[in-house]
Amino acid sequence: MRKYRRFLLDWLPWLVLAAVVFIPALRVPVVGTLQRGLLATGIMRPTLPETPAAISAQPTAATNIAAYPDVPLLTLDGQPTNLRALRGKTVFFNIWATWCPPCVAELPGIQALYEKVDKQKVAFVLVSFDRNPKKAQAFIRRKGYTVPVYFPAAPLPPAFDSQAIPTTLIIGPDGQIVTRHEGMADYDSPKVKAYLEGLAQP
């Protein structure tokens, strides 16, 4: 038994590496799990401004519907909508894909944050860059995630687009991008929750 354990300890890293290299289907779950372990250490918290910007949820001339970003989207079930429908709320806007290990790694934290925030003040928009929407749909349902997932119905505006994923934007009630983070992070923290809800307060 001791020899067997020693054999596993000696060869397990190489077996995992071989599986990732030679079995593409295992790459995302294996690498994503390893990166999820890294996030669990708490060393990859997103950088937020010290205090929320003074953004009012009350409509003004500067925050009218025409000034709000026009971002056409499709829901997980294929229904058309637009980011403008969320005007007046803080929006947690995340760009991701099922083929992206860091995206998969941070999703459990995003789901946990979504479950804790005040939905009257904060909305979540996870935009999948999967070319096949059915793959993203199957992934979300298999994992049991309830955080809202969308697909782009048109190219994202330049201010929203990114060359790297995952990318997360925090958008104030007036449609202004307040914070941008490229790369994975652990968003499941009281500080992030308070920040999101604080932005939405009139």
Stockholm file with secondary structure:
# STOCKHOLM 1.0

chainA/1-202         MRKYRRFLLDWLPWLVLAAVVFIPALRVPVVGTLQRGLLATGIMRPTLPETPAAISAQPTAATNIAAYPDVPLLTLDGQPTNLRALRGKTVFFNIWATWCPPCVAELPGIQALYEKVDKQKVAFVLVSFDRNPKKAQAFIRRKGYTVPVYFPAAPLPPAFDSQAIPTTLIIGPDGQIVTRHEGMADYDSPKVKAYLEGLAQP
#=GR chainA/1-202 SS CHHHHHHHHHHHHHHHHHHHHHCHHHHHHHHHHHHHHHHHTTCCCCCCCSSCCCCCSSCCGGGCTTTSCCCEEEETTSCEEEGGGGTTSEEEEEEECTTCHHHHHHHHHHHHHHHHSCTTTEEEEEEECCSSHHHHHHHHHHHTCCSCEEEESSCCCTTTCCSSSSEEEEECTTSCEEEEEESCCCCCSHHHHHHHHHHHCC
#=GC SS_cons         CHHHHHHHHHHHHHHHHHHHHHCHHHHHHHHHHHHHHHHHTTCCCCCCCSSCCCCCSSCCGGGCTTTSCCCEEEETTSCEEEGGGGTTSEEEEEEECTTCHHHHHHHHHHHHHHHHSCTTTEEEEEEECCSSHHHHHHHHHHHTCCSCEEEESSCCCTTTCCSSSSEEEEECTTSCEEEEEESCCCCCSHHHHHHHHHHHCC
//
